[in-house]
Amino acid sequence: MSLVVDSSATLAWVYSEETTEAISEVLARLTDRGAWVPALWRLEVANVLEMNVRRGRHDAAFRDAALADLAVLPIGIDAETDRHAWGATVRLAARHRLTTYDAAYLELAQRRGLPLATLDQELRDAATAEGVILLG
């Protein structure tokens, strides 16, 4: 696997108006070499898609199609996210004033020595401070 991808980068593929050249390159890299995500990734992505159904941005068919498309990508779910939640992850959250959800992506990238693909500026700032390579 070649990178860690967060929900902001993932959703930028789903919503074509948010897709940039950099995000397209991340998707190409992911498609070719795979990616890792913490266990909460599926819940985060599904939640955003469902909230956008409720807000009228798109319908349930769009949500379901997006989830089906994402399900076939070579994305590995990290089995160790929970074990680090009350240790390294919460310390990263405190040090950089991140949510623990965002810190989970940073912790995973650090632990696996992989670049992080995110569009979240606070997470990007924290990754830079921690010496994690950024994509996206």
KEKE-367200 format. One record per atom (N, C-alpha, C): x, y, z negated; residue in three letters. Coordinates in steps of 0.02 Angstrom, whole numbers, padded with zeros to 5 digits, always signed. Layout:
! KEKE-367200
XYZALA/...
//
This chain:
! KEKE-367200
+00043-00059+00000MET/+00000+00000+00000MET/+00045+00062+00000MET/+00023+00114+00034SER/+00067+00170+00047SER/+00053+00234+00010SER/-00005+00240-00022LEU/-00023+00302-00055LEU/-00080+00291-00104LEU/-00092+00342-00144VAL/-00151+00345-00187VAL/-00195+00400-00158VAL/-00259+00384-00150VAL/-00306+00432-00121VAL/-00361+00447-00171VAL/-00378+00510-00180ASP/-00431+00527-00228ASP/-00497+00539-00191ASP/-00549+00552-00230SER/-00616+00559-00201SER/-00621+00622-00157SER/-00585+00675-00173SER/-00590+00735-00131SER/-00564+00722-00061SER/-00508+00687-00055ALA/-00482+00669+00011ALA/-00529+00620+00046ALA/-00555+00572+00009THR/-00601+00523+00038THR/-00662+00558+00067THR/-00691+00603+00028LEU/-00753+00636+00050LEU/-00741+00684+00108LEU/-00679+00707+00115ALA/-00663+00749+00173ALA/-00665+00709+00238ALA/-00656+00643+00234TRP/-00665+00601+00294TRP/-00739+00592+00309TRP/-00777+00584+00256VAL/-00849+00570+00263VAL/-00884+00630+00294VAL/-00868+00689+00271TYR/-00900+00751+00295TYR/-00854+00782+00348TYR/-00869+00771+00410SER/-00825+00791+00465SER/-00808+00866+00464SER/-00853+00907+00439GLU/-00838+00979+00437GLU/-00784+00996+00386GLU/-00767+00949+00343GLU/-00714+00958+00293GLU/-00649+00924+00314GLU/-00650+00887+00368THR/-00590+00851+00391THR/-00541+00899+00423THR/-00479+00896+00400THR/-00425+00936+00428THR/-00377+00889+00463THR/-00329+00918+00497GLU/-00277+00877+00530GLU/-00239+00837+00478GLU/-00223+00869+00421ALA/-00186+00834+00368ALA/-00226+00775+00341ALA/-00291+00784+00332ILE/-00333+00730+00307ILE/-00339+00674+00359ILE/-00342+00692+00422SER/-00343+00641+00475SER/-00278+00600+00474SER/-00222+00632+00461GLU/-00158+00597+00456GLU/-00157+00550+00396GLU/-00186+00571+00341VAL/-00191+00528+00282VAL/-00233+00467+00298VAL/-00289+00477+00331LEU/-00332+00420+00350LEU/-00295+00372+00396LEU/-00258+00398+00443ALA/-00219+00355+00488ALA/-00168+00315+00449ALA/-00134+00347+00402ARG/-00085+00312+00361ARG/-00118+00258+00318ARG/-00175+00276+00289LEU/-00212+00228+00248LEU/-00235+00169+00290LEU/-00261+00182+00349THR/-00285+00129+00393THR/-00229+00082+00412THR/-00170+00110+00422ASP/-00112+00070+00443ASP/-00080+00032+00385ASP/-00073+00066+00327ARG/-00034+00037+00272ARG/-00071+00027+00207ARG/-00134+00048+00204GLY/-00173+00038+00143GLY/-00162+00092+00091GLY/-00203+00090+00039ALA/-00199+00139-00015ALA/-00223+00107-00080ALA/-00208+00140-00135TRP/-00231+00121-00201TRP/-00276+00175-00229TRP/-00324+00154-00269VAL/-00367+00200-00306VAL/-00379+00172-00376VAL/-00393+00216-00425PRO/-00414+00190-00490PRO/-00485+00163-00486PRO/-00504+00123-00534ALA/-00569+00090-00534ALA/-00627+00139-00530ALA/-00619+00200-00552LEU/-00675+00248-00551LEU/-00689+00277-00482LEU/-00646+00265-00434TRP/-00653+00295-00367TRP/-00720+00279-00335TRP/-00742+00217-00336ARG/-00805+00199-00305ARG/-00864+00236-00337ARG/-00863+00242-00403LEU/-00916+00278-00437LEU/-00915+00353-00419LEU/-00856+00383-00416GLU/-00851+00454-00399GLU/-00878+00467-00328GLU/-00856+00427-00281VAL/-00877+00437-00211VAL/-00952+00425-00204VAL/-00976+00371-00232ALA/-01048+00357-00228ALA/-01089+00412-00262ALA/-01065+00438-00317ASN/-01101+00491-00352ASN/-01107+00554-00309ASN/-01053+00575-00278VAL/-01056+00635-00235VAL/-01104+00623-00177VAL/-01100+00565-00146LEU/-01145+00551-00090LEU/-01218+00551-00113LEU/-01232+00520-00170GLU/-01301+00518-00196GLU/-01325+00588-00216GLU/-01283+00628-00248MET/-01303+00696-00266MET/-01319+00737-00204MET/-01282+00725-00150ASN/-01295+00761-00088ASN/-01359+00737-00053ASN/-01379+00675-00065VAL/-01446+00653-00042VAL/-01498+00694-00080VAL/-01491+00698-00145ARG/-01540+00733-00187ARG/-01544+00807-00171ARG/-01487+00837-00150ARG/-01485+00908-00134ARG/-01507+00922-00062ARG/-01519+00868-00023GLY/-01541+00877+00046GLY/-01486+00888+00097GLY/-01423+00876+00078ARG/-01368+00885+00126ARG/-01371+00831+00180ARG/-01391+00771+00160HIS/-01399+00715+00207HIS/-01448+00666+00177HIS/-01466+00615+00216ASP/-01515+00566+00191ASP/-01480+00504+00164ASP/-01520+00458+00138ALA/-01493+00397+00109ALA/-01460+00353+00161ALA/-01483+00356+00223ALA/-01452+00317+00276ALA/-01381+00339+00288ALA/-01369+00405+00286PHE/-01301+00432+00293PHE/-01257+00407+00235PHE/-01283+00412+00174ARG/-01247+00388+00115ARG/-01227+00315+00124ARG/-01275+00274+00142ASP/-01263+00202+00148ASP/-01213+00187+00204ASP/-01218+00222+00259ALA/-01171+00212+00315ALA/-01100+00233+00294ALA/-01095+00288+00259ALA/-01029+00311+00236ALA/-00998+00260+00188ALA/-01037+00234+00142LEU/-01011+00184+00095LEU/-00991+00120+00132LEU/-01029+00101+00182ALA/-01012+00041+00221ALA/-00946+00052+00259ALA/-00937+00112+00287ASP/-00875+00127+00323ASP/-00815+00127+00276ASP/-00824+00155+00217LEU/-00769+00157+00168LEU/-00752+00087+00142LEU/-00802+00044+00138ALA/-00792-00023+00110ALA/-00745-00065+00152ALA/-00738-00050+00216VAL/-00695-00091+00259VAL/-00623-00065+00263VAL/-00609-00008+00232LEU/-00541+00018+00232LEU/-00497-00024+00185LEU/-00433-00029+00201PRO/-00388-00068+00158PRO/-00368-00029+00095PRO/-00416-00025+00049ILE/-00406+00012-00013ILE/-00408-00037-00071ILE/-00354-00037-00109GLY/-00349-00081-00167GLY/-00371-00045-00230GLY/-00411-00079-00271ILE/-00433-00052-00335ILE/-00382-00072-00388ILE/-00352-00024-00420ASP/-00302-00037-00471ASP/-00334-00068-00533ASP/-00310-00126-00552ALA/-00338-00162-00609ALA/-00312-00138-00676ALA/-00262-00095-00676GLU/-00231-00072-00738GLU/-00253-00003-00761GLU/-00297+00029-00724THR/-00318+00097-00741THR/-00343+00102-00813THR/-00385+00056-00833ASP/-00413+00056-00901ASP/-00359+00052-00955ASP/-00309+00011-00944ARG/-00256+00003-00995ARG/-00217+00066-01007ARG/-00215+00111-00959HIS/-00176+00172-00965HIS/-00219+00232-00985HIS/-00285+00223-00989ALA/-00331+00279-01000ALA/-00319+00315-01066ALA/-00306+00278-01119TRP/-00298+00310-01184TRP/-00225+00326-01200TRP/-00182+00316-01152GLY/-00111+00330-01161GLY/-00087+00381-01110GLY/-00053+00356-01059ALA/-00024+00400-01008ALA/-00075+00446-00975ALA/-00134+00420-00961THR/-00184+00460-00925THR/-00208+00518-00967THR/-00226+00506-01029VAL/-00251+00561-01071VAL/-00195+00611-01086VAL/-00133+00588-01090ARG/-00077+00635-01101ARG/-00067+00680-01039ARG/-00073+00651-00979LEU/-00069+00692-00919LEU/-00127+00742-00916LEU/-00187+00720-00934ALA/-00245+00765-00935ALA/-00232+00823-00982ALA/-00207+00809-01041ALA/-00194+00862-01091ALA/-00139+00909-01067ALA/-00085+00880-01042ARG/-00028+00921-01021ARG/-00045+00969-00965ARG/-00088+00946-00919HIS/-00104+00987-00860HIS/-00175+01014-00858HIS/-00212+01004-00913ARG/-00280+01028-00919ARG/-00324+01002-00862ARG/-00317+00936-00848LEU/-00357+00902-00798LEU/-00412+00863-00832LEU/-00463+00844-00793THR/-00509+00794-00819THR/-00471+00729-00823THR/-00493+00684-00866THR/-00460+00619-00868THR/-00471+00581-00803THR/-00527+00595-00769TYR/-00539+00564-00704TYR/-00485+00583-00654TYR/-00470+00648-00649ASP/-00417+00670-00604ASP/-00348+00644-00627ASP/-00337+00645-00691ALA/-00273+00621-00717ALA/-00262+00547-00702ALA/-00316+00509-00694ALA/-00309+00438-00677ALA/-00276+00429-00609ALA/-00292+00472-00561TYR/-00259+00469-00495TYR/-00185+00486-00501TYR/-00170+00537-00540LEU/-00100+00557-00550LEU/-00061+00503-00585LEU/-00090+00474-00637GLU/-00056+00420-00673GLU/-00042+00361-00627GLU/-00090+00344-00585LEU/-00082+00288-00539LEU/-00026+00303-00488LEU/-00025+00363-00461ALA/+00028+00381-00414ALA/+00097+00378-00447ALA/+00102+00403-00508GLN/+00165+00399-00545GLN/+00186+00327-00557GLN/+00141+00288-00584ARG/+00156+00219-00603ARG/+00177+00178-00543ARG/+00146+00187-00486ARG/+00162+00148-00427ARG/+00215+00181-00383ARG/+00235+00242-00400GLY/+00286+00277-00361GLY/+00263+00293-00291GLY/+00200+00314-00285LEU/+00170+00328-00219LEU/+00148+00400-00213LEU/+00146+00427-00152PRO/+00118+00494-00142PRO/+00043+00494-00157PRO/+00019+00553-00172LEU/-00052+00564-00189LEU/-00085+00607-00135LEU/-00141+00584-00109ALA/-00181+00623-00062ALA/-00240+00652-00100ALA/-00242+00718-00105THR/-00297+00753-00139THR/-00304+00823-00110THR/-00365+00849-00113LEU/-00377+00918-00095LEU/-00390+00962-00157LEU/-00392+00930-00215ASP/-00405+00965-00278ASP/-00343+01005-00298ASP/-00349+01071-00301GLN/-00291+01113-00313GLN/-00261+01103-00382GLN/-00301+01094-00434GLU/-00274+01083-00501GLU/-00235+01017-00503GLU/-00261+00966-00471LEU/-00226+00902-00468LEU/-00163+00908-00427LEU/-00165+00946-00373ARG/-00104+00957-00333ARG/-00051+00993-00374ARG/-00071+01043-00412ASP/-00023+01079-00455ASP/+00008+01033-00507ASP/-00033+00991-00537ALA/-00008+00944-00587ALA/+00039+00893-00555ALA/+00022+00868-00497ALA/+00065+00820-00462ALA/+00133+00851-00446ALA/+00131+00913-00422THR/+00194+00947-00408THR/+00237+00954-00470THR/+00206+00974-00525ALA/+00242+00980-00589ALA/+00271+00914-00612ALA/+00238+00859-00596GLU/+00260+00792-00616GLU/+00307+00760-00565GLU/+00320+00795-00509GLY/+00366+00768-00459GLY/+00335+00716-00413GLY/+00269+00714-00409VAL/+00234+00667-00365VAL/+00227+00698-00296VAL/+00244+00661-00245ILE/+00237+00685-00176ILE/+00163+00691-00158ILE/+00146+00745-00123LEU/+00077+00758-00104LEU/+00065+00749-00030LEU/+00005+00725-00014LEU/-00019+00721+00055LEU/-00087+00755+00057LEU/-00108+00774+00118GLY/-00175+00801+00125GLY/-00178+00876+00127GLY/
//
